[in-house]
Amino acid sequence: MVCHMSKKETAEKKLRLAAEGHIIDSRYFFFDTPPASKKTLAIVFGGYEKCAPDFEIKRKTYPYYVIEIPVKGLCVLEIGTKQYQLKKGAIGGFAPGVPHHYICDKNQPMEHIFIAFTGSQARQLFSESGFAEGKVLDILKPAEILYLANAILKRALEKTVLSHQLCCSYLRTLLLEQSSGQAFAKKKEPLSMKTYRICRKYIDENFSTIFMPSEVADKCGVNIRYMSRLFKKYSEITPHEYITRLKLNKAANLLLISSLSVQDIAEQVGFADPYHFSRNFKKFHGHSPKHYRQQHL
């Protein structure tokens, strides 16, 4: 015997799907953000949910931007006409007015953090993060994104005077991190940039013992003139200037945290001549090493 639902029963089922999804555990937060907030970015509400195996929500529209950060389990998220899988290591989102449908995996129900937000810059940040009107994307920096999502949840639940400002700052950073990852994934790094990064990394790790930029070029297997062109192109300074700045900033820190003499500090950062060190330090920091230490201590 086939049972046909009445129009009323069908409407009630649609309402239930739009209004509720069965939850085993949850922690929600709400802010007093008005629907037409004039702030650049404003969180309205969000939280953590541990979904039941029968969790299902279907809506034809929603008034806010929403991002989803799964922390465990699986869920099919249909956005518009496309289906995606929400799972740990992915991030989902949809814009206002976009139909969406959540269906939890019965064997591995999803646990997730979600954030609903608005604001004058919300659309731009959302779009630049790669979501367009709605999409599920791979997270290229999962540890950073999950940390920021948990930070939003933690600060929002604390409900201090500055909770909303802190959470909005974390959300902006989260979206920018995702945007940065998407841009990097789309853009193939040229060989020149790769070579520059290798040379700079070597300097970052060894600058205190480097006396001449040619040492870096030899260690990295490149021509010194080519390396100099790369630094001018990507950092707008020469390798020598980059090395010297790192040395002088390390020296400034040593002047403030140690009782080492100026001569000892000069030697530690790779200056053989204390006079040459002092002259460079004054040119960069605006004071002689001795005056710099006296001024701050």
Backbone as CSV, one residue per row, in Angstrom:
resi,resn,N_x,N_y,N_z,CA_x,CA_y,CA_z,C_x,C_y,C_z
1,MET,0.850,-1.202,0.000,0.000,0.000,0.000,0.884,1.250,0.000
2,VAL,0.664,2.132,-0.926,1.455,3.356,-1.029,0.782,4.460,-0.227
3,CYS,1.594,5.106,0.619,1.051,6.186,1.457,1.484,7.530,0.886
4,HIS,0.522,8.350,0.500,0.835,9.677,-0.036,0.673,10.722,1.062
5,MET,1.690,11.588,1.211,1.597,12.642,2.221,0.723,13.770,1.716
6,SER,-0.039,14.335,2.620,-0.843,15.494,2.270,0.056,16.706,2.104
7,LYS,-0.477,17.776,1.524,0.303,19.013,1.365,0.747,19.553,2.703
8,LYS,-0.129,19.420,3.712,0.201,19.904,5.051,1.362,19.109,5.628
9,GLU,1.318,17.764,5.467,2.398,16.921,5.986,3.716,17.213,5.272
10,THR,3.626,17.428,3.955,4.829,17.760,3.186,5.423,19.079,3.657
11,ALA,4.582,20.071,3.882,5.039,21.379,4.363,5.667,21.259,5.744
12,GLU,5.060,20.430,6.601,5.589,20.243,7.956,6.959,19.562,7.919
13,LYS,7.106,18.581,6.988,8.399,17.914,6.869,9.482,18.895,6.408
14,LYS,9.135,19.730,5.424,10.082,20.737,4.932,10.481,21.698,6.044
15,LEU,9.514,22.077,6.869,9.775,22.994,7.967,10.715,22.363,8.976
16,ARG,10.473,21.060,9.262,11.345,20.375,10.223,12.772,20.310,9.701
17,LEU,12.923,20.000,8.400,14.255,19.924,7.813,14.968,21.267,7.837
18,ALA,14.209,22.335,7.669,14.803,23.673,7.656,15.110,24.176,9.056
19,ALA,14.356,23.704,10.038,14.447,24.288,11.376,15.286,23.483,12.350
20,GLU,15.465,22.181,12.085,16.149,21.394,13.100,17.019,20.307,12.486
21,GLY,18.103,20.013,13.196,18.930,18.868,12.879,19.263,18.252,14.217
22,HIS,19.102,16.960,14.339,19.275,16.335,15.647,20.727,16.416,16.100
23,ILE,20.899,16.900,17.334,22.225,17.164,17.886,22.404,16.373,19.177
24,ILE,23.595,15.768,19.341,23.907,15.029,20.561,24.506,15.953,21.608
25,ASP,25.354,16.866,21.169,26.013,17.807,22.087,26.232,19.125,21.353
26,SER,26.213,20.217,22.070,26.379,21.519,21.406,26.835,22.584,22.390
27,ARG,27.485,23.617,21.836,27.845,24.837,22.582,27.639,25.996,21.616
28,TYR,26.693,26.871,21.900,26.354,27.963,21.003,26.720,29.312,21.619
29,PHE,26.980,30.286,20.752,27.186,31.661,21.209,26.415,32.603,20.290
30,PHE,26.018,33.733,20.832,25.254,34.734,20.088,25.770,36.124,20.439
31,PHE,25.873,36.981,19.417,26.244,38.377,19.630,25.062,39.264,19.246
32,ASP,25.100,40.518,19.672,23.973,41.422,19.424,24.103,42.151,18.087
33,THR,24.674,41.491,17.090,24.881,42.087,15.769,23.551,42.273,15.043
34,PRO,23.219,43.496,14.620,21.978,43.701,13.848,22.119,43.133,12.441
35,PRO,21.011,42.743,11.802,21.070,42.135,10.462,21.797,42.992,9.432
36,ALA,21.591,44.296,9.489,22.231,45.204,8.519,23.398,45.928,9.197
37,SER,24.299,45.163,9.774,25.429,45.760,10.488,26.291,46.593,9.541
38,LYS,26.720,47.751,10.022,27.566,48.643,9.225,29.049,48.385,9.479
39,LYS,29.344,47.413,10.338,30.736,47.073,10.606,31.335,46.357,9.395
40,THR,32.653,46.403,9.284,33.293,45.755,8.137,33.128,44.244,8.194
41,LEU,33.175,43.681,9.399,32.983,42.249,9.590,32.364,42.040,10.961
42,ALA,31.265,41.326,11.033,30.557,41.154,12.302,29.978,39.753,12.392
43,ILE,30.328,39.050,13.455,29.793,37.710,13.686,28.424,37.843,14.337
44,VAL,27.468,37.046,13.876,26.110,37.067,14.420,25.961,35.967,15.472
45,PHE,26.317,34.752,15.106,26.278,33.633,16.049,27.113,32.490,15.496
46,GLY,27.219,31.425,16.265,27.977,30.256,15.829,28.030,29.243,16.940
47,GLY,28.932,28.282,16.821,29.058,27.304,17.875,29.673,26.001,17.421
48,TYR,29.576,25.026,18.321,30.055,23.666,18.081,28.865,22.726,18.155
49,GLU,28.806,21.743,17.258,27.749,20.738,17.289,28.329,19.348,17.051
50,LYS,27.869,18.407,17.852,28.122,16.992,17.608,26.820,16.431,17.063
51,CYS,26.799,16.127,15.784,25.556,15.764,15.110,25.167,14.306,15.367
52,ALA,23.877,14.062,15.405,23.345,12.705,15.505,23.412,12.039,14.130
53,PRO,23.350,10.688,14.078,23.412,10.001,12.775,22.315,10.431,11.807
54,ASP,21.181,10.890,12.338,20.085,11.293,11.447,20.042,12.805,11.210
55,PHE,21.133,13.488,11.508,21.186,14.940,11.320,20.941,15.295,9.854
56,GLU,19.989,16.179,9.626,19.700,16.646,8.268,19.039,18.017,8.341
57,ILE,19.544,18.944,7.556,18.947,20.280,7.461,18.888,20.670,5.991
58,LYS,17.747,21.198,5.564,17.602,21.661,4.182,16.937,23.030,4.188
59,ARG,17.613,24.002,3.585,17.058,25.366,3.513,17.195,25.882,2.084
60,LYS,16.255,26.694,1.661,16.360,27.297,0.331,17.093,28.634,0.374
61,THR,17.298,29.174,1.565,18.035,30.433,1.694,18.498,30.598,3.138
62,TYR,19.340,31.596,3.356,19.840,31.905,4.699,20.288,33.358,4.689
63,PRO,20.108,34.110,5.783,20.387,35.548,5.729,21.850,35.936,5.910
64,TYR,22.725,34.979,6.287,24.113,35.325,6.610,25.102,34.480,5.819
65,TYR,26.362,34.924,5.813,27.454,34.093,5.329,27.747,33.063,6.407
66,VAL,28.010,31.836,5.992,28.283,30.758,6.946,29.541,30.024,6.502
67,ILE,30.435,29.749,7.461,31.558,28.851,7.182,31.482,27.677,8.143
68,GLU,31.895,26.527,7.644,31.841,25.268,8.369,33.245,24.690,8.472
69,ILE,33.680,24.367,9.701,34.975,23.733,9.897,34.746,22.392,10.593
70,PRO,34.694,21.287,9.860,34.504,19.977,10.480,35.726,19.602,11.323
71,VAL,35.482,18.968,12.463,36.583,18.512,13.317,36.609,16.989,13.427
72,LYS,35.516,16.345,12.966,35.436,14.890,13.034,34.247,14.419,12.197
73,GLY,34.322,13.205,11.687,33.179,12.618,10.994,32.971,13.141,9.579
74,LEU,31.808,12.801,9.012,31.508,13.134,7.618,30.097,13.686,7.479
75,CYS,29.915,14.513,6.459,28.597,15.050,6.142,28.582,15.436,4.673
76,VAL,27.510,15.108,3.985,27.324,15.586,2.611,26.668,16.958,2.692
77,LEU,27.291,17.938,2.045,26.719,19.287,1.996,26.429,19.631,0.535
78,GLU,25.166,19.774,0.251,24.746,20.180,-1.091,24.556,21.687,-1.095
79,ILE,25.291,22.382,-1.964,25.198,23.835,-2.082,24.741,24.148,-3.498
80,GLY,23.548,24.728,-3.612,22.983,24.928,-4.939,22.707,23.577,-5.576
81,THR,23.350,23.307,-6.683,23.148,22.032,-7.387,24.345,21.085,-7.241
82,LYS,25.343,21.470,-6.472,26.552,20.659,-6.341,26.640,20.013,-4.963
83,GLN,27.186,18.812,-4.923,27.362,18.090,-3.672,28.836,18.044,-3.294
84,TYR,29.094,18.236,-2.006,30.451,18.181,-1.486,30.474,17.295,-0.241
85,GLN,31.662,16.865,0.127,31.826,16.105,1.357,32.545,16.958,2.388
86,LEU,31.872,17.186,3.504,32.477,17.907,4.616,33.168,16.908,5.526
87,LYS,34.451,17.078,5.733,35.206,16.207,6.621,36.409,16.983,7.143
88,LYS,37.080,16.440,8.132,38.247,17.102,8.697,39.273,17.332,7.600
89,GLY,39.829,18.537,7.560,40.765,18.897,6.499,40.123,19.678,5.386
90,ALA,38.788,19.876,5.506,38.061,20.686,4.519,37.368,21.832,5.238
91,ILE,36.978,22.830,4.474,36.225,23.955,5.015,35.119,24.296,4.012
92,GLY,33.913,24.489,4.510,32.788,24.785,3.633,32.207,26.149,3.916
93,GLY,31.472,26.684,2.965,30.833,27.975,3.169,29.780,28.251,2.118
94,PHE,28.771,29.007,2.492,27.772,29.450,1.518,27.344,30.869,1.855
95,ALA,26.934,31.596,0.818,26.558,33.005,0.940,25.056,33.129,1.181
96,PRO,24.599,34.317,1.599,23.160,34.532,1.772,22.397,34.255,0.474
97,GLY,21.235,33.641,0.622,20.383,33.395,-0.535,20.681,32.127,-1.300
98,VAL,21.691,31.354,-0.859,22.069,30.144,-1.582,21.448,28.913,-0.911
99,PRO,20.679,28.099,-1.648,20.082,26.897,-1.055,21.152,25.881,-0.655
100,HIS,20.902,25.151,0.440,21.882,24.190,0.929,21.182,23.072,1.690
101,HIS,21.845,21.924,1.739,21.245,20.728,2.316,22.347,19.903,2.991
102,TYR,22.234,19.730,4.315,23.179,18.907,5.076,22.578,17.511,5.278
103,ILE,23.364,16.458,5.023,22.962,15.094,5.353,24.159,14.397,5.994
104,CYS,24.049,14.086,7.293,25.159,13.478,8.010,25.383,12.029,7.595
105,ASP,26.631,11.598,7.619,26.947,10.198,7.425,26.484,9.433,8.664
106,LYS,25.666,8.416,8.482,25.084,7.699,9.624,26.129,6.942,10.433
107,ASN,27.183,6.500,9.767,28.222,5.728,10.455,29.298,6.602,11.091
108,GLN,29.501,7.793,10.515,30.508,8.718,11.052,29.905,10.125,11.125
109,PRO,28.991,10.356,12.067,28.335,11.670,12.159,29.348,12.793,12.376
110,MET,29.057,13.910,11.773,29.979,15.046,11.807,29.970,15.782,13.142
111,GLU,31.144,16.252,13.548,31.292,17.255,14.597,31.904,18.474,13.917
112,HIS,31.361,19.650,14.188,31.829,20.820,13.450,31.697,22.102,14.259
113,ILE,32.499,23.099,13.848,32.376,24.469,14.331,31.823,25.280,13.163
114,PHE,30.813,26.082,13.417,30.240,26.907,12.351,30.147,28.353,12.823
115,ILE,30.228,29.285,11.883,30.191,30.717,12.188,29.324,31.411,11.149
116,ALA,28.346,32.181,11.609,27.482,32.982,10.730,27.874,34.447,10.897
117,PHE,28.085,35.137,9.783,28.596,36.508,9.882,28.056,37.389,8.767
118,THR,28.250,38.680,8.930,27.820,39.671,7.956,28.834,40.814,7.980
119,GLY,28.503,41.954,7.346,29.395,43.106,7.341,29.705,43.584,5.943
120,SER,30.182,44.815,5.850,30.418,45.426,4.538,31.544,44.755,3.755
121,GLN,32.486,44.101,4.457,33.585,43.415,3.771,33.403,41.900,3.733
122,ALA,32.258,41.431,4.255,32.041,39.982,4.339,32.084,39.325,2.968
123,ARG,31.403,39.896,1.997,31.347,39.298,0.654,32.730,39.218,0.013
124,GLN,33.492,40.285,0.143,34.819,40.311,-0.462,35.729,39.259,0.175
125,LEU,35.755,39.213,1.514,36.597,38.246,2.209,36.163,36.815,1.896
126,PHE,34.859,36.605,1.855,34.310,35.284,1.564,34.705,34.836,0.158
127,SER,34.557,35.742,-0.791,34.865,35.433,-2.193,36.356,35.200,-2.398
128,GLU,37.195,36.061,-1.809,38.643,35.941,-1.962,39.184,34.675,-1.314
129,SER,38.422,34.125,-0.354,38.832,32.872,0.288,38.566,31.666,-0.599
130,GLY,37.900,31.895,-1.745,37.690,30.833,-2.712,36.306,30.219,-2.705
131,PHE,35.384,30.748,-1.871,34.072,30.132,-1.733,33.085,30.528,-2.830
132,ALA,33.363,31.644,-3.542,32.403,32.173,-4.524,31.052,32.356,-3.831
133,GLU,29.976,31.740,-4.339,28.670,31.800,-3.664,28.498,30.668,-2.656
134,GLY,29.304,29.640,-2.809,29.232,28.499,-1.906,30.062,27.347,-2.422
135,LYS,30.859,26.739,-1.545,31.766,25.686,-1.987,32.380,25.014,-0.763
136,VAL,32.914,23.806,-0.936,33.732,23.137,0.074,35.137,23.018,-0.491
137,LEU,36.116,23.470,0.265,37.498,23.534,-0.204,38.417,22.747,0.718
138,ASP,39.546,22.306,0.163,40.586,21.718,0.999,41.281,22.825,1.779
139,ILE,41.643,22.537,3.022,42.400,23.495,3.828,43.882,23.207,3.630
140,LEU,44.630,24.181,3.144,46.056,23.981,2.907,46.875,24.175,4.179
141,LYS,46.298,24.872,5.165,46.963,25.045,6.463,45.994,24.608,7.564
142,PRO,45.722,23.301,7.673,44.681,22.827,8.601,44.922,23.172,10.054
143,ALA,46.168,23.117,10.509,46.456,23.416,11.916,46.099,24.861,12.256
144,GLU,46.457,25.797,11.356,46.179,27.211,11.592,44.673,27.496,11.575
145,ILE,43.978,26.929,10.588,42.535,27.167,10.466,41.785,26.600,11.667
146,LEU,42.139,25.399,12.093,41.467,24.775,13.240,41.766,25.543,14.519
147,TYR,42.995,26.022,14.651,43.346,26.828,15.830,42.492,28.093,15.895
148,LEU,42.348,28.776,14.760,41.567,30.016,14.723,40.086,29.753,14.974
149,ALA,39.566,28.646,14.429,38.159,28.298,14.668,37.912,28.021,16.143
150,ASN,38.821,27.302,16.780,38.687,27.024,18.215,38.857,28.285,19.050
151,ALA,39.715,29.198,18.580,39.902,30.467,19.295,38.621,31.295,19.253
152,ILE,37.950,31.305,18.101,36.666,32.014,17.982,35.655,31.413,18.948
153,LEU,35.556,30.085,18.960,34.609,29.402,19.848,34.909,29.709,21.312
154,LYS,36.164,29.628,21.694,36.562,29.856,23.086,36.259,31.284,23.527
155,ARG,36.698,32.254,22.745,36.494,33.667,23.119,35.019,34.044,23.102
156,ALA,34.283,33.511,22.141,32.855,33.838,22.054,32.093,33.308,23.260
157,LEU,32.437,32.108,23.718,31.754,31.517,24.864,32.116,32.218,26.170
158,GLU,33.269,32.873,26.196,33.664,33.617,27.400,32.794,34.855,27.610
159,LYS,32.320,35.451,26.509,31.431,36.628,26.537,32.009,37.772,27.371
160,THR,33.256,38.110,27.134,33.847,39.275,27.777,33.495,40.521,26.955
161,VAL,33.878,41.688,27.461,33.578,42.939,26.779,34.179,42.960,25.369
162,LEU,35.347,42.346,25.218,36.046,42.392,23.930,35.880,41.114,23.110
163,SER,34.989,40.212,23.546,34.829,38.930,22.840,34.511,39.101,21.359
164,HIS,33.568,39.987,21.046,33.166,40.133,19.646,34.310,40.679,18.791
165,GLN,35.025,41.666,19.304,36.141,42.237,18.550,37.224,41.186,18.313
166,LEU,37.537,40.413,19.357,38.553,39.375,19.216,38.119,38.323,18.202
167,CYS,36.861,37.894,18.310,36.361,36.852,17.403,36.354,37.320,15.955
168,CYS,35.980,38.575,15.728,35.972,39.117,14.365,37.398,39.209,13.809
169,SER,38.348,39.530,14.681,39.754,39.570,14.251,40.238,38.174,13.880
170,TYR,39.873,37.178,14.698,40.237,35.793,14.387,39.585,35.338,13.077
171,LEU,38.308,35.716,12.890,37.602,35.323,11.671,38.253,35.943,10.437
172,ARG,38.607,37.212,10.524,39.285,37.878,9.401,40.595,37.154,9.076
173,THR,41.354,36.811,10.118,42.616,36.102,9.913,42.371,34.731,9.296
174,LEU,41.338,34.043,9.767,41.003,32.726,9.219,40.696,32.822,7.724
175,LEU,39.885,33.796,7.344,39.524,33.957,5.939,40.731,34.357,5.102
176,LEU,41.594,35.209,5.659,42.800,35.611,4.938,43.772,34.449,4.786
177,GLU,43.879,33.605,5.822,44.727,32.412,5.731,44.230,31.499,4.615
178,GLN,42.921,31.305,4.566,42.347,30.461,3.520,42.553,31.085,2.140
179,SER,42.400,32.405,2.073,42.615,33.129,0.825,44.060,32.990,0.354
180,SER,44.985,33.126,1.305,46.410,33.003,0.982,46.730,31.611,0.463
181,GLY,46.151,30.600,1.113,46.382,29.227,0.686,45.844,28.954,-0.702
182,GLN,44.663,29.503,-1.003,44.068,29.313,-2.325,44.907,29.976,-3.410
183,ALA,45.389,31.200,-3.109,46.200,31.931,-4.086,47.503,31.186,-4.366
184,PHE,48.106,30.626,-3.304,49.366,29.896,-3.460,49.161,28.625,-4.273
185,ALA,48.021,27.949,-4.039,47.745,26.699,-4.745,47.541,26.937,-6.237
186,LYS,46.936,28.074,-6.589,46.638,28.378,-7.990,47.878,28.851,-8.748
187,LYS,48.777,29.474,-8.022,49.933,30.085,-8.674,51.160,29.178,-8.567
188,LYS,51.653,28.747,-9.708,52.850,27.922,-9.719,54.062,28.804,-9.440
189,GLU,54.826,28.442,-8.418,55.973,29.263,-8.019,57.061,29.190,-9.080
190,PRO,57.512,30.345,-9.589,58.580,30.326,-10.594,59.901,29.875,-9.977
191,LEU,60.796,29.372,-10.809,62.090,28.876,-10.345,62.888,29.974,-9.649
192,SER,62.767,31.212,-10.156,63.512,32.322,-9.552,63.081,32.560,-8.105
193,MET,61.756,32.480,-7.836,61.255,32.656,-6.472,61.736,31.515,-5.578
194,LYS,61.712,30.306,-6.110,62.175,29.154,-5.335,63.649,29.322,-4.951
195,THR,64.466,29.781,-5.912,65.890,29.997,-5.649,66.084,31.089,-4.605
196,TYR,65.318,32.169,-4.739,65.389,33.264,-3.759,65.044,32.766,-2.368
197,ARG,63.984,31.956,-2.259,63.565,31.457,-0.950,64.626,30.562,-0.325
198,ILE,65.301,29.766,-1.150,66.370,28.899,-0.647,67.520,29.733,-0.097
199,CYS,67.912,30.757,-0.845,69.015,31.630,-0.407,68.642,32.387,0.867
200,ARG,67.429,32.918,0.905,67.001,33.677,2.081,66.908,32.777,3.315
201,LYS,66.429,31.561,3.135,66.332,30.612,4.249,67.721,30.321,4.813
202,TYR,68.697,30.152,3.920,70.066,29.905,4.393,70.583,31.094,5.204
203,ILE,70.299,32.304,4.730,70.714,33.502,5.464,70.015,33.570,6.814
204,ASP,68.708,33.319,6.845,67.944,33.383,8.097,68.519,32.452,9.155
205,GLU,69.028,31.315,8.717,69.531,30.315,9.662,71.004,30.488,10.016
206,ASN,71.731,31.310,9.227,73.189,31.385,9.435,73.759,32.795,9.434
207,PHE,72.896,33.831,9.475,73.393,35.198,9.243,74.497,35.629,10.197
208,SER,74.489,35.135,11.430,75.492,35.570,12.413,76.909,35.179,12.016
209,THR,77.033,34.119,11.240,78.368,33.645,10.857,78.702,33.947,9.399
210,ILE,77.832,34.671,8.722,78.078,35.021,7.313,78.799,36.371,7.252
211,PHE,79.920,36.404,6.558,80.664,37.651,6.416,80.445,38.299,5.050
212,MET,80.278,37.468,4.024,80.119,37.984,2.668,78.939,37.283,1.986
213,PRO,78.140,38.025,1.183,77.039,37.391,0.449,77.500,36.269,-0.476
214,SER,78.746,36.347,-0.941,79.263,35.307,-1.839,79.280,33.939,-1.159
215,GLU,79.407,33.941,0.183,79.359,32.673,0.927,77.997,32.005,0.743
216,VAL,76.937,32.807,0.763,75.571,32.302,0.590,75.404,31.737,-0.809
217,ALA,75.869,32.501,-1.793,75.758,32.066,-3.185,76.470,30.733,-3.397
218,ASP,77.669,30.587,-2.819,78.425,29.343,-2.962,77.692,28.172,-2.318
219,LYS,77.160,28.395,-1.117,76.453,27.332,-0.396,75.174,26.906,-1.122
220,CYS,74.512,27.864,-1.766,73.236,27.577,-2.440,73.423,27.230,-3.911
221,GLY,74.672,27.257,-4.381,74.954,26.842,-5.750,74.449,27.787,-6.817
222,VAL,74.498,29.104,-6.543,74.055,30.079,-7.542,75.138,31.134,-7.748
223,ASN,75.033,31.840,-8.843,75.946,32.931,-9.135,75.600,34.130,-8.264
224,ILE,76.600,34.805,-7.696,76.369,35.918,-6.783,75.600,37.050,-7.454
225,ARG,75.867,37.318,-8.719,75.164,38.390,-9.420,73.687,38.038,-9.606
226,TYR,73.431,36.766,-9.927,72.052,36.316,-10.088,71.311,36.394,-8.754
227,MET,71.973,35.975,-7.666,71.357,36.051,-6.345,71.036,37.497,-5.974
228,SER,71.923,38.413,-6.291,71.686,39.833,-6.003,70.474,40.360,-6.759
229,ARG,70.334,39.934,-8.020,69.167,40.353,-8.809,67.868,39.810,-8.203
230,LEU,67.921,38.588,-7.689,66.731,37.989,-7.068,66.310,38.766,-5.825
231,PHE,67.279,39.161,-5.022,66.955,39.916,-3.799,66.388,41.289,-4.144
232,LYS,66.936,41.933,-5.149,66.408,43.234,-5.569,64.993,43.098,-6.111
233,LYS,64.731,41.970,-6.777,63.414,41.744,-7.374,62.362,41.429,-6.318
234,TYR,62.678,40.543,-5.363,61.673,40.047,-4.433,61.661,40.734,-3.072
235,SER,62.748,41.399,-2.694,62.740,42.085,-1.396,63.184,43.538,-1.485
236,GLU,63.599,43.959,-2.679,63.978,45.343,-2.956,65.191,45.819,-2.161
237,ILE,65.969,44.885,-1.634,67.248,45.224,-1.007,68.289,44.211,-1.472
238,THR,69.553,44.509,-1.268,70.618,43.597,-1.670,70.792,42.503,-0.613
239,PRO,71.428,41.388,-0.973,71.714,40.358,0.026,72.531,40.902,1.198
240,HIS,73.487,41.793,0.885,74.314,42.381,1.944,73.455,43.183,2.928
241,GLU,72.516,43.966,2.399,71.632,44.748,3.274,70.753,43.842,4.130
242,TYR,70.262,42.758,3.529,69.406,41.833,4.267,70.182,41.180,5.410
243,ILE,71.380,40.711,5.126,72.222,40.085,6.158,72.536,41.080,7.266
244,THR,72.903,42.298,6.877,73.279,43.324,7.859,72.107,43.683,8.758
245,ARG,70.922,43.809,8.216,69.749,44.153,9.023,69.465,43.079,10.064
246,LEU,69.584,41.814,9.673,69.371,40.729,10.631,70.414,40.782,11.745
247,LYS,71.659,41.014,11.373,72.736,41.117,12.363,72.470,42.254,13.356
248,LEU,72.051,43.410,12.841,71.859,44.586,13.682,70.634,44.456,14.582
249,ASN,69.610,43.756,14.125,68.448,43.526,14.990,68.770,42.513,16.081
250,LYS,69.592,41.521,15.757,70.026,40.586,16.796,70.907,41.311,17.816
251,ALA,71.767,42.197,17.320,72.638,42.962,18.222,71.811,43.842,19.156
252,ALA,70.781,44.487,18.644,69.924,45.336,19.465,69.285,44.523,20.582
253,ASN,68.851,43.312,20.263,68.257,42.458,21.289,69.285,42.068,22.345
254,LEU,70.499,41.738,21.914,71.551,41.365,22.862,71.929,42.530,23.782
255,LEU,71.886,43.738,23.261,72.175,44.912,24.090,71.155,45.067,25.217
256,LEU,69.919,44.642,24.967,68.843,44.828,25.943,68.684,43.658,26.905
257,ILE,69.122,42.471,26.513,68.883,41.300,27.378,70.152,40.733,27.996
258,SER,71.316,41.290,27.643,72.566,40.743,28.184,73.459,41.866,28.707
259,SER,74.489,41.452,29.424,75.486,42.421,29.912,76.765,42.331,29.094
260,LEU,76.702,41.697,27.943,77.877,41.579,27.071,78.360,42.956,26.635
261,SER,79.641,43.078,26.457,80.202,44.342,25.977,79.828,44.529,24.507
262,VAL,79.955,45.774,24.058,79.651,46.081,22.655,80.562,45.280,21.735
263,GLN,81.833,45.117,22.128,82.776,44.355,21.307,82.360,42.883,21.225
264,ASP,81.941,42.320,22.361,81.518,40.907,22.366,80.268,40.701,21.502
265,ILE,79.357,41.667,21.578,78.133,41.565,20.781,78.469,41.669,19.293
266,ALA,79.386,42.578,18.968,79.809,42.719,17.569,80.353,41.394,17.037
267,GLU,81.151,40.726,17.844,81.714,39.437,17.436,80.630,38.376,17.290
268,GLN,79.656,38.391,18.200,78.591,37.381,18.162,77.733,37.477,16.906
269,VAL,77.563,38.686,16.399,76.733,38.844,15.201,77.552,38.920,13.917
270,GLY,78.859,38.688,14.040,79.667,38.548,12.836,80.344,39.796,12.316
271,PHE,80.609,40.777,13.208,81.386,41.962,12.813,82.786,41.827,13.411
272,ALA,83.805,41.758,12.558,85.183,41.629,13.041,85.694,42.935,13.633
273,ASP,85.184,44.059,13.136,85.654,45.383,13.564,84.565,46.077,14.391
274,PRO,84.787,46.310,15.705,83.781,46.966,16.554,83.388,48.352,16.055
275,TYR,84.359,49.098,15.487,84.056,50.432,14.978,83.090,50.346,13.804
276,HIS,83.348,49.396,12.908,82.469,49.188,11.750,81.071,48.780,12.225
277,PHE,81.015,47.946,13.273,79.737,47.533,13.851,78.976,48.738,14.410
278,SER,79.665,49.571,15.218,79.016,50.730,15.839,78.502,51.717,14.812
279,ARG,79.273,51.910,13.755,78.870,52.853,12.711,77.608,52.359,11.994
280,ASN,77.583,51.073,11.681,76.401,50.487,11.033,75.194,50.477,11.965
281,PHE,75.430,50.190,13.241,74.341,50.150,14.217,73.691,51.526,14.343
282,LYS,74.511,52.570,14.443,73.971,53.927,14.574,73.204,54.340,13.327
283,LYS,73.709,53.962,12.178,73.042,54.313,10.922,71.671,53.645,10.834
284,PHE,71.563,52.407,11.341,70.318,51.645,11.240,69.340,51.972,12.366
285,HIS,69.832,52.048,13.603,68.962,52.241,14.767,68.875,53.698,15.248
286,GLY,69.732,54.558,14.703,69.664,55.968,15.075,70.454,56.336,16.312
287,HIS,71.072,55.377,16.984,71.877,55.614,18.183,73.076,54.678,18.161
288,SER,74.121,55.072,18.843,75.253,54.171,19.007,74.824,53.001,19.891
289,PRO,75.513,51.871,19.842,75.136,50.736,20.696,75.081,51.107,22.181
290,LYS,76.053,51.882,22.650,76.092,52.272,24.061,74.896,53.149,24.418
291,HIS,74.601,54.129,23.583,73.472,55.028,23.843,72.143,54.270,23.740
292,TYR,72.072,53.345,22.801,70.848,52.533,22.638,70.551,51.758,23.919
293,ARG,71.587,51.147,24.491,71.419,50.381,25.736,71.029,51.310,26.883
294,GLN,71.713,52.447,27.007,71.402,53.389,28.100,69.983,53.947,27.989
295,GLN,69.594,54.243,26.764,68.272,54.835,26.539,67.135,53.911,26.971
296,HIS,67.302,52.630,26.701,66.213,51.689,26.974,66.321,51.024,28.342
297,LEU,67.489,51.054,28.927,67.646,50.414,30.241,67.833,51.447,31.343
